[in-house]
Amino acid sequence: MTEPAAPTAVRAARAAARARRFRRPTLYLRLAVVAAFALVPLAGASFQVTDLALKIALFATLVASYDLLIGYTGIVSFGHAMFFGVGAYAVALAITKFGAATYGHLAAGLLVGIALSAALAVVIAGFSLRVKAIFFAMITLAFAEFAVILAVQWSELTGGEDGLSPRLPGVLAVGFDGGRLLGVPLTGRLLTYYVVLALCLGCFLAMLRFVHSPLGRTLQAIRDNALRAEALGVRTFACQVAATAFASVVATVVGAGYAVWVRYVNPESTLGVPIMLDVLLMVIIGGIGTLYGSLVGAAVLVTARQLLPYLSSVGAALFPGSVLAQALTERWLLYFGVLFIVVVFFFPKGVLGTLRETLARKPI
């Protein structure tokens, strides 16, 4: 009977990494973050706080899907938010224009959106990846602008600028009341929160698996040196198309989750260029090529956008009758810009990227 072959160096390294996985403190930090999101609605938080928490989870997942392109593949796309809008419109149209508010139509809309996004991503990548640098970004931006124009002009289907307000079925409906479980009222909003949160968590885990897969490591090699990867026999174009399609599908699923939670879809909130700019800001703040940095970037940007407009009321309460205080607190966009500049200045590689670099320099 022959003895099993000795493990190779690569297999030995992977086995050692798996053995260390449960001893890393970062694992328990991630679990704590997931637990915090799960406990927000159970802790008696207001709807505003619950809405803020879920929007952070949604946009963190969307930013992570974009980081797969820009951080792990080296592809700079300005049209990634278009796939977010495709997912949102797909589920909204499925239960408002093409059928009743049922689980079947909701699932069908999601599947159609995923298929459409995958096909669009392959077509756009086929055109765009033939060119390099800024030309690629401009082509993707042109496709994104076309999607916005189509959604606005095809008002008979999309509702135009007024958008769509889908009504969700069953336990996801606003008026659903399932009684109490361990003292917690099972409302439609609560159940929708956990459905969307589970959707975000599943997408994030899928992206983590993708990044650490052989294809993910190949894409990082292409990002670092495409010519060397081609010389080694790697089909760089096919790998980049696969990464683009996967990231687009994730963005589509997140867009569907956004529509289910917000229950309103229009071109500005799901397809507009400002969403793409927000995604870019979030990935820069969190750290390009970190994936987990998307959560930091989303938390900073979404929280700032939701809280800074209240500065005027805070200033009026603290300094009643002060014209100067009112003038200063009304310029919340200025403070938002200053906040972004400070973050970029002190964290040139993003918050998480800079922290990783600082910890790596410390002697063991």
Beta strands, then each sheet from edge to edge (+ up, - down):
strand 1: 177-181
strand 2: 184-187
sheet 1: 1+ 2-
end
